Amino acid sequence: MEKKDRVEIASDVNTRDGIGIEVYRNEELVVDIFRDDAERTRTITVHKQNISLELMEESIEIFKKEIPWDFIED
């Protein structure tokens, strides 16, 4: 079976204040990477116990390409 990956750019202003990416494999959320402007942090949340190093590296590269690195000031 062919693996189908999908990346969505998502902003959040309720529980967190920032923007990030969500990475789905076969319609299941596996990892999200988020830039929190209020906390001034960048974090990775893994939603699946095991993901490949290749998928993690690819996800980080997509995050760096799609999400501005600088925090937004309030």
Buried (B, 14 or more C-beta within 10 A) or exposed (E): EEEEEEBEEEEEEEEBBBBBBBBBBEEEBBBBBBBBBEEEEBEEEEEEEEBEEEBBEBBBEBBEEEBEEEBEEE
